[in-house]
Amino acid sequence: MALRAVILDMDGVVVDSEHQWMLAEGSFMRALVGKWAKKDHYRAVGMGVSDAYRLLVREYGLKMTLKKFSERSDKLAEEIYSSRVSLTPDLRRFIAAARRREIPLALASCSPKNWVDMVLKRFRLRSDFTVIVTADDVRRTKPAPDIYLLAARKLEVKPQDCLAIEDSSLGVRSAKAAGMTCIGLRTGFNEEQDLSKADQEVQGFGFLTQSKVKT
């Protein structure tokens, strides 16, 4: 692999939002479908809003419209991204190391653009990413490869020359379906996620600066 670009997921990789969603969404989901536990949350990790909605309709009997569900999700997301989430430890060191090596970074997220914008603005990250792709830019979200393929096209790099960093099973499947090398990032909050299809699993962001990536 000739490493020419690195593509990061946002939720659970750039910020600890998957953990924060789990803490915040219990009462939110129980109000919608009557029950919600950790095992239910784990099923939805990595999904876009529309896919999560379809899951709730199909398997939990949600009667709400997609528009109403999206509006309520946006309200909770604003609280989570504007005040609850933190940057993943060593992320800024990782970004600085990529800059020193002149490796462009892209963000490929299943979250809507307005959610991604909140994170980028709050933590002043926008200039660190050459390309930003969100759920609003593609027809299919993860585990389909569309988000990663679009990011590679925008970077003008072949998918096989990209390294994707993911924290969820759906995200790893998406990156591999796009033909990319994929790092499964263990953060301390995603031990229940099956990252076995990743090319390598690492504990935290120290791997790049410590030259532990297999390329």
MARBA-3410 file (N, C-alpha, C, O; in Angstrom, 1 decimal):
215
0.8,-1.2,0.0,0.0,0.0,0.0,0.9,1.3,0.0,1.7,1.4,0.9 ~ 0.6,2.1,-1.0,1.3,3.4,-1.0,0.4,4.4,-0.3,-0.6,4.9,-0.9 ~ 0.6,4.7,1.0,-0.3,5.6,1.7,-0.3,7.0,1.2,0.8,7.7,1.2 ~ -1.4,7.5,0.6,-1.5,8.8,0.1,-2.5,9.7,0.7,-2.6,10.9,0.5 ~ -3.4,9.1,1.6,-4.4,9.8,2.3,-5.0,9.0,3.4,-4.9,7.8,3.4
-5.4,9.7,4.4,-6.1,9.1,5.6,-7.5,9.6,5.7,-7.7,10.8,5.7 ~ -8.4,8.7,5.9,-9.9,9.1,6.0,-10.4,8.7,7.3,-10.3,7.5,7.7 ~ -10.9,9.7,8.1,-11.4,9.4,9.4,-12.9,9.4,9.5,-13.6,10.3,8.9 ~ -13.5,8.5,10.2,-14.9,8.6,10.6,-14.9,9.7,11.7,-13.9,10.1,12.3 ~ -16.1,10.3,12.0,-16.2,11.3,13.0,-16.7,10.7,14.3,-16.0,10.8,15.3
-17.9,10.2,14.4,-18.5,9.7,15.6,-17.7,8.5,16.2,-17.6,7.4,15.5 ~ -17.1,8.7,17.3,-16.3,7.6,18.0,-14.9,7.6,17.6,-14.1,6.9,18.2 ~ -14.5,8.4,16.5,-13.1,8.4,16.1,-12.5,9.8,16.4,-11.5,10.0,17.1 ~ -13.2,10.8,15.8,-12.7,12.2,16.1,-13.2,12.7,17.4,-12.4,13.3,18.2 ~ -14.4,12.4,17.8,-15.0,12.8,19.1,-15.7,11.5,19.7,-16.0,10.6,19.0
-15.9,11.6,21.0,-16.4,10.5,21.8,-18.0,10.5,21.7,-18.6,10.1,22.7 ~ -18.5,10.8,20.6,-20.0,11.0,20.5,-20.7,9.7,20.6,-21.9,9.7,21.1 ~ -20.2,8.6,20.1,-20.9,7.3,20.3,-21.2,7.0,21.7,-22.3,6.6,22.1 ~ -20.2,7.3,22.6,-20.4,7.1,24.0,-21.4,8.1,24.6,-22.3,7.7,25.4 ~ -21.3,9.3,24.1,-22.3,10.3,24.6,-23.7,10.1,24.1,-24.6,10.3,24.8
-23.8,9.6,22.9,-25.2,9.2,22.4,-25.8,8.1,23.3,-26.9,8.1,23.6 ~ -24.9,7.1,23.7,-25.4,6.0,24.5,-25.9,6.5,25.8,-26.9,6.1,26.3 ~ -25.2,7.5,26.4,-25.6,8.1,27.7,-26.9,8.9,27.6,-27.7,8.9,28.5 ~ -27.1,9.5,26.5,-28.2,10.5,26.3,-29.4,9.9,25.7,-30.5,10.5,26.0 ~ -29.3,8.9,24.9,-30.4,8.5,24.1,-31.4,7.6,24.8,-32.5,7.3,24.2
-31.1,7.0,26.0,-32.0,6.1,26.6,-33.4,6.6,26.7,-34.4,6.0,26.2 ~ -33.6,7.7,27.4,-34.9,8.3,27.6,-35.5,8.7,26.3,-36.7,8.6,26.1 ~ -34.7,9.2,25.4,-35.2,9.7,24.1,-35.8,8.5,23.3,-36.9,8.6,22.8 ~ -35.1,7.4,23.3,-35.6,6.2,22.5,-36.7,5.5,23.2,-37.7,5.1,22.6 ~ -36.7,5.4,24.5,-37.8,4.8,25.3,-39.1,5.6,25.1,-40.2,5.0,25.0
-39.0,6.9,24.9,-40.2,7.7,24.6,-40.7,7.4,23.3,-41.9,7.6,23.0 ~ -39.9,7.0,22.3,-40.3,6.7,21.0,-40.8,5.3,20.8,-41.9,5.1,20.1 ~ -40.1,4.3,21.4,-40.4,2.9,21.1,-40.7,2.1,22.3,-41.0,0.9,22.2 ~ -40.7,2.7,23.5,-41.1,2.0,24.7,-40.0,1.2,25.4,-40.1,0.9,26.6 ~ -38.9,0.9,24.7,-37.8,0.2,25.4,-36.5,0.6,24.6,-36.5,0.9,23.5
-35.4,0.5,25.4,-34.1,0.8,24.8,-33.0,0.4,25.8,-33.1,0.9,27.0 ~ -32.1,-0.4,25.4,-31.0,-0.8,26.3,-29.7,-0.7,25.6,-29.7,-0.4,24.4 ~ -28.6,-1.0,26.2,-27.3,-1.0,25.6,-27.2,-1.8,24.3,-26.6,-1.4,23.3 ~ -27.8,-3.0,24.4,-27.7,-3.9,23.2,-28.4,-3.3,22.0,-28.1,-3.5,20.9 ~ -29.5,-2.5,22.3,-30.2,-1.8,21.2,-29.3,-0.7,20.6,-29.2,-0.5,19.4
-28.6,0.0,21.5,-27.7,1.1,21.0,-26.6,0.5,20.1,-26.3,1.1,19.1 ~ -26.1,-0.6,20.6,-25.0,-1.2,19.8,-25.4,-1.6,18.4,-24.5,-1.6,17.5 ~ -26.6,-1.9,18.2,-27.1,-2.3,16.9,-27.1,-1.1,15.9,-26.9,-1.2,14.7 ~ -27.3,0.1,16.5,-27.4,1.3,15.7,-26.1,2.1,15.5,-26.0,3.0,14.7 ~ -25.0,1.7,16.2,-23.8,2.4,16.1,-23.3,2.4,14.7,-23.2,1.3,14.1
-22.9,3.5,14.2,-22.4,3.7,12.8,-23.5,3.9,11.7,-23.1,4.2,10.6 ~ -24.7,3.9,12.1,-25.8,4.1,11.2,-26.1,5.6,11.0,-25.8,6.4,11.9 ~ -26.5,5.9,9.8,-27.0,7.3,9.5,-28.4,7.4,10.1,-29.0,6.4,10.5 ~ -28.9,8.6,10.1,-30.2,8.9,10.7,-31.3,8.1,10.0,-32.2,7.5,10.6 ~ -31.3,8.1,8.6,-32.3,7.4,7.9,-32.3,5.9,8.1,-33.4,5.3,8.2
-31.1,5.4,8.2,-31.0,3.9,8.4,-31.5,3.6,9.8,-32.1,2.6,10.0 ~ -31.1,4.4,10.8,-31.6,4.2,12.2,-33.1,4.3,12.2,-33.8,3.5,13.0 ~ -33.7,5.2,11.5,-35.1,5.4,11.5,-35.8,4.1,10.9,-36.8,3.6,11.4 ~ -35.2,3.6,9.8,-35.8,2.4,9.2,-35.7,1.2,10.1,-36.6,0.4,10.2 ~ -34.6,1.1,10.9,-34.5,0.0,11.9,-35.5,0.1,12.9,-36.1,-0.9,13.3
-35.8,1.3,13.4,-36.8,1.5,14.5,-38.2,1.2,14.0,-39.0,0.7,14.7 ~ -38.5,1.6,12.7,-39.8,1.3,12.1,-40.0,-0.2,12.0,-41.0,-0.8,12.3 ~ -38.9,-0.8,11.4,-39.0,-2.3,11.0,-39.0,-3.2,12.2,-39.8,-4.1,12.3 ~ -38.2,-2.9,13.2,-38.0,-3.8,14.3,-38.5,-3.4,15.7,-38.6,-4.2,16.6 ~ -38.8,-2.1,15.8,-39.3,-1.6,17.1,-40.7,-0.9,17.0,-41.2,-0.4,18.0
-41.3,-0.9,15.8,-42.6,-0.4,15.6,-42.8,1.1,15.7,-43.9,1.5,16.1 ~ -41.8,1.8,15.4,-41.9,3.3,15.5,-42.9,3.8,14.5,-42.9,3.4,13.3 ~ -43.8,4.7,14.9,-44.9,5.2,14.1,-44.6,6.6,13.6,-45.4,7.1,12.7 ~ -43.6,7.2,14.1,-43.3,8.6,13.7,-42.8,8.7,12.3,-42.3,7.8,11.8 ~ -43.0,9.9,11.7,-42.5,10.1,10.3,-41.0,10.3,10.4,-40.4,10.7,11.4
-40.3,10.1,9.3,-38.9,10.4,9.2,-38.6,11.8,9.5,-37.6,12.1,10.1 ~ -39.4,12.7,9.0,-39.2,14.1,9.2,-39.2,14.5,10.7,-38.3,15.2,11.2 ~ -40.2,14.0,11.4,-40.3,14.3,12.8,-39.2,13.6,13.6,-38.6,14.2,14.5 ~ -38.8,12.4,13.2,-37.7,11.7,13.9,-36.4,12.5,13.7,-35.6,12.6,14.6 ~ -36.2,13.0,12.5,-35.0,13.8,12.2,-34.9,15.0,13.0,-33.9,15.4,13.5
-36.1,15.7,13.1,-36.1,16.9,13.9,-35.8,16.7,15.3,-35.1,17.5,15.9 ~ -36.3,15.6,15.9,-36.1,15.3,17.3,-34.6,14.9,17.5,-34.0,15.2,18.5 ~ -34.1,14.2,16.5,-32.7,13.7,16.6,-31.8,15.0,16.5,-30.7,15.0,17.2 ~ -32.1,15.9,15.6,-31.3,17.1,15.5,-31.2,17.9,16.8,-30.2,18.4,17.2 ~ -32.3,17.9,17.5,-32.4,18.7,18.8,-31.5,18.0,19.8,-30.7,18.7,20.5
-31.5,16.7,19.9,-30.6,15.9,20.8,-29.1,16.1,20.4,-28.2,16.2,21.2 ~ -28.9,16.0,19.1,-27.6,16.1,18.5,-27.0,17.5,18.9,-25.8,17.6,19.2 ~ -27.8,18.5,18.8,-27.2,19.9,19.2,-26.7,19.9,20.6,-25.7,20.5,20.9 ~ -27.5,19.3,21.5,-27.0,19.2,22.9,-25.7,18.4,23.0,-24.8,18.8,23.7 ~ -25.7,17.2,22.4,-24.5,16.4,22.5,-23.3,17.0,21.9,-22.2,17.0,22.5
-23.4,17.5,20.6,-22.2,18.0,20.0,-21.7,19.4,20.4,-20.5,19.7,20.4 ~ -22.7,20.2,21.0,-22.3,21.5,21.4,-21.7,21.6,22.8,-21.0,22.5,23.1 ~ -22.0,20.5,23.6,-21.5,20.6,25.0,-21.0,19.3,25.6,-20.3,19.4,26.6 ~ -21.4,18.2,25.1,-21.0,16.9,25.8,-19.8,16.3,25.2,-19.0,15.7,26.0 ~ -19.6,16.3,23.9,-18.5,15.5,23.4,-17.1,16.1,23.6,-17.0,17.3,23.9
-16.1,15.3,23.6,-14.7,15.7,23.7,-13.9,15.1,22.6,-14.4,14.1,22.0 ~ -12.8,15.7,22.2,-12.0,15.2,21.2,-11.4,13.9,21.7,-11.1,13.7,22.9 ~ -11.2,12.9,20.8,-10.5,11.7,21.2,-9.1,11.9,21.6,-8.4,12.7,20.9 ~ -8.6,11.3,22.7,-7.2,11.6,23.1,-6.2,11.4,22.0,-6.3,10.4,21.2 ~ -5.2,12.3,21.9,-4.1,12.2,20.9,-4.5,12.5,19.5,-3.7,12.4,18.6
-5.8,12.9,19.3,-6.2,13.3,17.9,-5.4,14.4,17.3,-4.9,14.3,16.2 ~ -5.2,15.5,18.1,-4.4,16.6,17.6,-3.0,16.2,17.3,-2.4,16.7,16.3 ~ -2.4,15.3,18.1,-1.0,14.8,17.8,-1.0,14.0,16.5,-0.1,14.1,15.7 ~ -2.1,13.3,16.3,-2.2,12.5,15.0,-2.3,13.4,13.8,-1.7,13.2,12.8 ~ -3.1,14.5,13.9,-3.3,15.4,12.9,-2.0,16.1,12.6,-1.6,16.3,11.4
-1.3,16.5,13.6,0.0,17.2,13.4,1.0,16.3,12.7,1.8,16.7,11.9 ~ 1.0,15.0,13.1,1.9,14.0,12.5,1.6,13.8,11.0,2.5,13.7,10.2 ~ 0.3,13.8,10.7,-0.1,13.6,9.3,0.4,14.8,8.5,0.8,14.7,7.3 ~ 0.3,16.0,9.1,0.7,17.3,8.4,2.2,17.2,8.2,2.6,17.6,7.1 ~ 3.0,16.8,9.1,4.4,16.7,9.0,4.8,15.8,7.8,5.7,16.0,7.1
4.0,14.7,7.7,4.3,13.7,6.6,3.6,14.1,5.3,3.7,13.4,4.3 ~ 2.9,15.3,5.3,2.2,15.8,4.1,1.2,14.8,3.6,1.0,14.6,2.4 ~ 0.5,14.2,4.5,-0.6,13.2,4.2,-1.9,13.9,4.4,-2.3,14.4,5.5 ~ -2.7,14.1,3.3,-4.0,14.8,3.4,-5.0,14.0,4.2,-5.0,12.7,4.2 ~ -5.8,14.6,5.0,-6.9,14.0,5.8,-8.2,14.3,5.2,-8.5,15.4,4.8
-9.1,13.3,5.3,-10.5,13.5,4.9,-11.4,13.0,6.1,-11.0,12.2,6.9 ~ -12.6,13.6,6.2,-13.6,13.1,7.1,-14.7,12.5,6.4,-15.3,13.1,5.4 ~ -15.1,11.3,6.8,-16.2,10.6,6.1,-17.2,10.1,7.1,-17.0,9.1,7.8 ~ -18.3,10.8,7.3,-19.2,10.6,8.4,-20.6,10.3,7.9,-21.1,10.9,6.9 ~ -21.3,9.4,8.6,-22.7,9.1,8.4,-23.6,10.1,9.0,-24.8,10.0,8.8
-23.1,11.0,9.8,-23.9,12.0,10.4,-24.3,13.1,9.3,-23.5,13.3,8.4 ~ -25.4,13.8,9.5,-25.8,14.9,8.6,-24.8,16.0,8.7,-24.0,16.1,9.6 ~ -24.7,16.8,7.7,-23.8,17.9,7.5,-23.9,18.9,8.7,-22.8,19.3,9.2 ~ -25.1,19.2,9.2,-25.2,20.1,10.3,-24.6,19.6,11.6,-24.1,20.4,12.4 ~ -24.6,18.3,11.8,-24.0,17.7,13.0,-22.5,17.8,12.8,-21.8,18.2,13.8
-22.0,17.4,11.7,-20.5,17.5,11.4,-20.0,18.9,11.6,-19.0,19.2,12.1 ~ -20.8,19.9,11.0,-20.4,21.3,11.1,-20.3,21.7,12.6,-19.4,22.5,12.9 ~ -21.1,21.2,13.5,-21.0,21.6,14.9,-19.7,21.2,15.5,-19.1,21.9,16.2 ~ -19.3,20.0,15.1,-18.0,19.5,15.7,-16.8,20.2,15.1,-15.9,20.6,15.8 ~ -16.8,20.4,13.8,-15.7,21.1,13.1,-15.6,22.6,13.7,-14.5,23.0,13.9
-16.7,23.2,13.9,-16.7,24.6,14.4,-16.2,24.7,15.8,-15.4,25.5,16.2 ~ -16.8,23.8,16.6,-16.5,23.9,18.1,-15.0,23.6,18.4,-14.4,24.3,19.2 ~ -14.5,22.6,17.7,-13.1,22.3,17.9,-12.1,22.8,16.9,-10.9,22.5,16.9 ~ -12.6,23.7,16.0,-11.7,24.4,15.0,-10.9,23.4,14.2,-9.7,23.5,14.1 ~ -11.6,22.4,13.6,-11.0,21.4,12.9,-11.1,21.5,11.4,-10.5,20.7,10.6
-12.0,22.4,10.9,-12.3,22.4,9.5,-11.1,22.5,8.6,-11.0,21.8,7.6 ~ -10.1,23.3,9.0,-8.9,23.5,8.1,-8.0,22.3,8.1,-7.1,22.2,7.3 ~ -8.2,21.4,9.0,-7.4,20.2,9.1,-7.8,19.1,8.1,-7.0,18.2,7.8 ~ -8.9,19.2,7.5,-9.4,18.2,6.6,-9.5,18.8,5.2,-10.2,19.8,4.9 ~ -8.8,18.1,4.2,-8.8,18.5,2.8,-10.2,18.3,2.2,-10.7,19.1,1.4
-10.9,17.2,2.7,-12.2,16.8,2.1,-13.1,16.4,3.3,-12.6,15.8,4.3 ~ -14.3,16.8,3.2,-15.3,16.4,4.2,-16.6,15.9,3.4,-17.1,16.5,2.6 ~ -16.9,14.6,3.8,-18.1,14.0,3.2,-19.0,13.5,4.3,-18.6,12.9,5.3 ~ -20.3,13.9,4.1,-21.3,13.5,5.1,-22.4,12.7,4.5,-22.5,12.4,3.3 ~ -23.4,12.3,5.4,-24.5,11.5,4.9,-25.3,12.3,3.8,-26.0,11.6,3.0
-25.3,13.6,3.9,-26.0,14.4,2.9,-25.5,14.3,1.5,-26.2,14.7,0.6 ~ -24.3,13.8,1.4,-23.6,13.8,0.1,-23.8,12.5,-0.7,-23.4,12.4,-1.9 ~ -24.4,11.5,-0.1,-24.5,10.2,-0.7,-25.9,9.6,-0.6,-26.7,10.0,0.3 ~ -26.2,8.6,-1.4,-27.5,8.0,-1.4,-27.5,6.9,-0.3,-28.5,6.7,0.4 ~ -26.4,6.2,-0.2,-26.3,5.1,0.8,-25.2,5.4,1.8,-24.1,5.8,1.4
-25.5,5.1,3.0,-24.5,5.3,4.1,-23.9,4.0,4.5,-24.3,2.9,3.9 ~ -23.0,4.0,5.4,-22.3,2.8,5.8,-23.3,1.7,6.3,-24.3,2.1,7.0 ~ -23.1,0.4,6.0,-21.9,-0.2,5.5,-21.7,-0.2,4.0,-20.7,-0.8,3.5 ~ -22.5,0.5,3.2,-22.2,0.7,1.8,-20.9,1.5,1.7,-20.6,2.3,2.6 ~ -20.2,1.3,0.6,-18.9,2.0,0.4,-18.9,3.4,-0.1,-17.9,4.1,-0.2
-20.1,3.9,-0.4,-20.3,5.2,-1.1,-19.6,6.4,-0.4,-18.9,7.1,-1.1 ~ -19.7,6.5,0.9,-19.0,7.7,1.6,-17.5,7.6,1.4,-16.9,8.7,1.1 ~ -16.9,6.5,1.5,-15.5,6.3,1.3,-15.0,6.5,-0.1,-14.0,7.1,-0.4 ~ -15.8,6.0,-1.0,-15.5,6.1,-2.4,-15.5,7.6,-2.9,-14.7,8.1,-3.6 ~ -16.6,8.3,-2.4,-16.7,9.7,-2.7,-15.5,10.5,-2.1,-15.0,11.4,-2.7
-15.1,10.2,-0.9,-14.0,10.9,-0.2,-12.7,10.7,-1.1,-12.0,11.6,-1.3 ~ -12.5,9.5,-1.5,-11.3,9.2,-2.3,-11.3,10.0,-3.6,-10.3,10.5,-4.1 ~ -12.5,10.0,-4.3,-12.6,10.8,-5.5,-12.3,12.3,-5.3,-11.6,12.9,-6.1 ~ -12.8,12.8,-4.2,-12.6,14.2,-3.9,-11.1,14.5,-3.6,-10.6,15.6,-3.9 ~ -10.5,13.5,-3.0,-9.1,13.6,-2.7,-8.2,13.4,-3.9,-7.0,13.7,-3.9
-8.8,12.8,-5.0,-8.1,12.5,-6.2,-7.0,11.4,-5.9,-5.9,11.5,-6.4 ~ -7.4,10.4,-5.1,-6.6,9.3,-4.7,-7.3,8.0,-4.9,-8.5,7.9,-4.7 ~ -6.6,7.0,-5.3,-7.2,5.7,-5.5,-7.6,5.1,-4.1,-6.9,5.3,-3.2 ~ -8.8,4.4,-4.0,-9.2,3.9,-2.8,-8.1,3.0,-2.1,-8.0,3.0,-0.9 ~ -7.4,2.2,-2.9,-6.4,1.3,-2.4,-5.2,2.0,-1.8,-4.4,1.4,-1.1
-5.1,3.3,-2.0,-4.0,4.1,-1.5,-4.5,4.9,-0.3,-3.7,5.8,0.2 ~ -5.7,4.6,0.2,-6.2,5.3,1.4,-6.2,4.4,2.6,-6.5,3.2,2.5 ~ -6.0,5.1,3.7,-6.1,4.4,5.0,-7.4,4.9,5.7,-7.4,6.2,6.0 ~ -8.3,4.1,6.1,-9.5,4.5,6.8,-9.4,4.2,8.3,-8.8,3.1,8.6 ~ -9.9,5.0,9.1,-9.9,4.8,10.6,-11.3,4.7,11.1,-12.1,5.7,11.0
-11.7,3.6,11.6,-13.1,3.4,12.0,-13.2,2.8,13.4,-12.2,2.1,13.9 ~ -14.3,3.0,14.1,-14.5,2.4,15.4,-15.7,1.5,15.5,-16.0,0.9,16.6 ~ -16.4,1.2,14.4,-17.6,0.4,14.4,-17.5,-0.7,13.3,-16.8,-0.6,12.4 ~ -18.3,-1.7,13.6,-18.3,-2.8,12.6,-18.9,-2.3,11.3,-18.3,-2.7,10.2 ~ -19.9,-1.5,11.3,-20.5,-1.0,10.0,-19.5,-0.2,9.3,-19.4,-0.2,8.0
-18.7,0.6,10.0,-17.7,1.5,9.4,-16.6,0.7,8.8,-16.1,1.0,7.7 ~ -16.1,-0.3,9.5,-15.1,-1.2,8.9,-15.5,-1.8,7.6,-14.8,-1.9,6.7 ~ -16.7,-2.4,7.7,-17.3,-3.0,6.5,-17.4,-2.0,5.3,-17.1,-2.4,4.1 ~ -17.7,-0.8,5.6,-17.8,0.2,4.5,-16.5,0.5,3.9,-16.3,0.5,2.7 ~ -15.5,0.7,4.7,-14.1,1.0,4.2,-13.5,-0.2,3.4,-12.9,0.0,2.4
-13.7,-1.4,3.9,-13.2,-2.5,3.2,-14.0,-2.8,1.9,-13.3,-3.2,0.9 ~ -15.3,-2.5,1.9,-16.0,-2.6,0.6,-15.5,-1.6,-0.4,-15.7,-1.8,-1.6 ~ -15.0,-0.5,0.1,-14.4,0.5,-0.8,-13.0,0.2,-1.3,-12.5,0.8,-2.2 ~ -12.5,-0.9,-0.8,-11.2,-1.3,-1.2,-10.0,-0.7,-0.5,-8.9,-0.7,-1.0 ~ -10.3,-0.1,0.7,-9.3,0.6,1.5,-8.7,-0.3,2.6,-9.3,-1.3,3.0
-7.5,0.0,3.0,-6.9,-0.5,4.2,-7.6,0.2,5.4,-7.9,1.4,5.3 ~ -8.0,-0.6,6.4,-8.7,-0.1,7.5,-8.1,-0.4,8.8,-7.8,-1.5,9.1 ~ -8.0,0.7,9.6,-7.6,0.5,11.0,-8.8,0.5,11.9,-9.7,1.4,11.8 ~ -8.9,-0.5,12.8,-10.0,-0.6,13.8,-9.5,0.1,15.0,-8.6,-0.4,15.7 ~ -10.1,1.2,15.4,-9.6,2.0,16.5,-10.4,1.7,17.8,-11.6,1.8,17.9
-9.7,1.2,18.8,-10.2,0.9,20.1,-10.1,2.1,20.9,-9.0,2.7,21.1 ~ -11.2,2.6,21.5,-11.2,3.8,22.3,-11.5,3.7,23.7,-11.4,4.7,24.5 ~ -11.8,2.5,24.2,-12.3,2.3,25.5,-13.8,2.3,25.7,-14.3,2.0,26.7 ~ -14.5,2.7,24.6,-15.9,2.8,24.6,-16.6,1.8,23.6,-17.8,1.8,23.5 ~ -15.8,1.1,22.8,-16.3,0.3,21.7,-15.9,-1.1,21.7,-15.8,-1.8,20.7
-15.7,-1.7,22.9,-15.2,-3.1,23.0,-16.2,-4.1,22.5,-15.8,-5.2,22.1 ~ -17.5,-3.7,22.5,-18.5,-4.6,22.0,-18.6,-4.6,20.5,-19.3,-5.5,19.9 ~ -17.9,-3.7,19.8,-17.9,-3.7,18.3,-17.0,-4.7,17.7,-15.8,-4.9,18.2 ~ -17.4,-5.4,16.7,-16.6,-6.4,16.0,-15.8,-5.7,14.9,-16.3,-5.3,13.9 ~ -14.5,-5.6,15.2,-13.6,-4.9,14.3,-12.7,-5.9,13.6,-11.7,-5.6,13.0
-13.1,-7.2,13.6,-12.2,-8.3,13.1,-11.9,-8.2,11.6,-10.9,-8.7,11.1 ~ -12.8,-7.5,10.9,-12.5,-7.3,9.4,-11.6,-6.2,9.1,-11.1,-6.1,7.9 ~ -11.2,-5.5,10.1,-10.1,-4.4,9.9,-8.8,-5.1,9.6,-8.5,-6.2,10.1 ~ -7.9,-4.4,8.9,-6.6,-4.9,8.6,-5.7,-4.9,9.9,-4.8,-5.7,10.0 ~ -6.0,-4.0,10.8,-5.2,-3.9,12.0,-6.1,-3.2,13.1,-6.9,-2.3,12.8
-6.0,-3.6,14.3,-6.6,-3.0,15.5,-5.6,-2.3,16.3,-4.5,-2.8,16.5 ~ -5.9,-1.0,16.7,-4.9,-0.3,17.6,-5.7,0.3,18.8,-6.9,0.5,18.7 ~ -5.0,0.5,19.8,-5.5,1.2,21.0,-5.1,2.7,21.0,-4.0,3.1,21.4 ~ -6.0,3.5,20.5,-5.8,4.9,20.5,-5.0,5.4,19.3,-4.6,4.7,18.5 ~ -4.8,6.8,19.3,-4.2,7.4,18.1,-2.7,7.5,18.1,-2.1,8.1,17.2
-2.1,6.9,19.2,-0.6,6.9,19.2,0.1,6.1,18.1,1.3,6.3,17.9 ~ -0.7,5.3,17.4,-0.1,4.4,16.4,0.6,5.1,15.3,1.6,4.6,14.8 ~ 0.1,6.3,14.8,0.7,6.9,13.7,2.1,7.5,14.0,3.1,7.3,13.3 ~ 2.1,8.2,15.1,3.4,8.9,15.5,4.4,7.8,16.0,5.6,8.1,16.0 ~ 3.9,6.6,16.4,4.8,5.6,16.8,5.2,4.6,15.7,5.8,3.6,16.0
4.7,4.9,14.5,5.0,4.1,13.3,4.6,2.6,13.5,5.3,1.7,13.1 ~ 3.3,2.5,14.0,2.8,1.1,14.2,1.8,0.7,13.1,1.2,-0.3,13.2 ~ 1.6,1.6,12.1,0.7,1.3,11.0,1.3,0.4,10.0,2.5,0.6,9.6 ~ 0.6,-0.7,9.6,1.1,-1.6,8.6,0.7,-1.1,7.3,-0.5,-1.2,6.9 ~ 1.6,-0.6,6.5,1.2,0.0,5.1,1.9,-0.8,4.0,1.8,-0.4,2.9
END
